[in-house]
Amino acid sequence: MANFKVVTMTGADAGEIELADSVFALEPNEAVMHAAVRAYLLNQRQGTQSTLTRTEVSGGGKKPWRQKGTGRARQGSTRSPQWTHGGVALGPKPRSYRTDLNKKVRRLALCSALSGKAADSALVIVDSITTDAYKTRTMVNMLSAVGAGKKVLVVLDNVDEKVIKSFANIPGVKTAQYNTINVYDVLNADTFVASKEAAVKISEVYA
């Protein structure tokens, strides 16, 4: 079990916490993380792009000129791909980009990403992330106090509407619950900030 420092929302020392080595102290596997990020980005694509082929473009029913004797190249339709306003040859059509990874690979990728943050000292564990009111300033002060970067992923142990909405107006900050985090969001953030309870649950679930 690895020990990690715990701080309060004001940045004061609040002791230490033990978390599983298999989640926060792995040797990061870059190939697996790359596969997980690629799968995540592909699954975000709607796949609705579409171009018109020569059979779908209106017009072009008449042969532009006779086959032989004009000195020009033979043409059968003004809607062939080489013509202006013609159809598109081999263009994209709606399709699914959906891809998937098996459970062990997804788990290894997430643990590698978390371990990378821990190794880079970009993992911040806060004793408790709470607020009594919808106040963005409170969360800005907290992120400043704990030394968070410009892009931050804040992980909570439950859905706290006041906390989530207080973070919502801060550029570069994204909130998530411990059971909804993904490799892309972890790697994309400069700092991974988690409540103590969320860190414990992540350690228990993925160990």
N, C-alpha and C positions, 0 to 999 in steps of 0.2 A: 504494500500500500504506500502510495506517495503522499507526502504532506504538502499542503498548499495553504498559503496565507489567506486569512479572511479579514475583510475590512468592513467598516460601517459606511453608510451613505455619505459621511463627511470625510472619509478617507482615513479614519482612525483605526488602529490595530484592534482586531476582534478575535484574536487567537488563530488556531490552525484547524484544518480539516483533512481527514484521510480519504483519499479517493483511489479507486482501483488502478493498478499499473496497466492492466490490459486495455484501459480506456484512455488514460491521460499520460501514460509513459511508454507508449509503443515507439518503435522505430518507424517513422512515417513511410508508407508505401506509395510512392508518387504515381506509379502506373495505375494502381487501383483508384486513387483519387481522381486521376485524369479520366478514367472510364466513368466514374460516378458523375463528374461534372458534365461530361459530354452527354451522358444519358439524361441528366436533368435538363440541359438546354434543349436537347432534341424534343423532349416531352413537353416543352413550353410552346413549341411551334404548332400553329393551328393547321398548317398544310392546306390552306384555302386558295393559294395562288393558282391562277389559271390563265392560259393564253389561248387565242383562237387559232385553230389549224385552218388550212386552206378550204376544208369542207365546211367550216363554220362561218367564214367571212361572207357577207352578202355580196352579190354581184359575180362577175367573172364567167357568166354562162356562155358568152360568145367568144369564139377564137379571135384574137386581136387582128391578125392578118393571115393571109393564105400561107400554106406550109412552105412553098418553094417560090423562088423567082424574085423575091423582094430585096435580097442582099442582106437581110437582117436575120438574126438568130430565130429559129423556130420557137413559137410560143403557143401554148394551148389555152392559157387563161391569164387574165389580168390579176388574178388573186393568188398566183404562185408566190412562194416566199421571196423571190428576188424582186418582186414588184412592190412599189410604194402602195400601202394599204392592203398588201397581200397577207396571207396567213403566216403564222410563225412555224418554222420547221423545228421539230424536237423540243418545243417549249415546255415549261412546267405545267402539270395538271394536278388537280387536287389529289392528295395522297396522305397517308398517315406516316408520321416520322417516329411513331411510338417505338420505344425500345425499353428493355428491362434488364436488370441485373439480379443475380440470385441473392438470397438473403445474407449469406456469409460475406459476399463481396461488398454489399452495401454497408454491413456492419463494420467490416475492416476499414472501408474508406472513411466512414465517419469517425472511427476511433483514431485513425491516422491523422485526420484533420484536427481533431481535438488535441492530440498529442503534440502536433506541430505548434499549435497555439501555446500550449504549456511550455514547450521547449524555447519558444521565442519570447517568453515572458509577456505574452499578449492575452493571458487568461486572468481575469479578475473575478474573484468570488466575493460577493457582497452579503453580509449577514442577513439583511432583509431589505427588499425593495418595496417600499410602501409610500403612500401619500394620502392625506386626508381630504385633498381637494384636487380638482382638475387644474394643475399648475405646471406649465412647461418649465418655468424658471427653476423649480425644485429639481427636476431631472437634469437640466443643463448644469446646475451646480454640482449634482452628484457625479455626473460624467467627468466634469473638470476635476473634482476632488480625488477620484480614483485613477486619474491619468489616462482616460480613454482617448483613442485616436479620433480621426474625423469620421471614419466609417465604423459603426458599432453594431454588434448583434447582442441584444439584451434578451436573455432567456429567463422566463419566469416558471414557477412551479404550478401556477394556476392562472385562470383568466381573471385579472383584476382590471376592470374597465377604466378606473381612474388612472392607474399607472400606464396602461396602454395608450390612452388618449393624451396623457401628459407627454409621452414620448413622440406622439404622432407628428407634431409640428417641427421636430428637430431634424434638419437635413442630414442625411447619411445614417440615420439611426433606424434600425428595424427590430421589432419585438417578435418573440415566438415563445411557445411553450416547450417544455423539455421533450415532449413526445412528437414535436413537429419540426425539429431542426433538420437541416440537410447539409450535405457536404459543400454545396455551392455557397450557401449563405455563410457558413463558417469560414471558408477560405476567402471569401470576398470582403469580410470584415477585417479592419485593422486590429480591433480589440473584441474579444469574446467576454462579455459580462454576464454573469449568472448569479442568481440568488443562491444562497447556501442550500436550501431545500432542493432547488432545481439541479444543482451539481450532484447532490447525493442521489437523486432519482436517476440522473443520467448514468452515474457510476453503477447503480444497481441494475438498471435495465440492460446496459450494453456490456457489462463485465462478462 
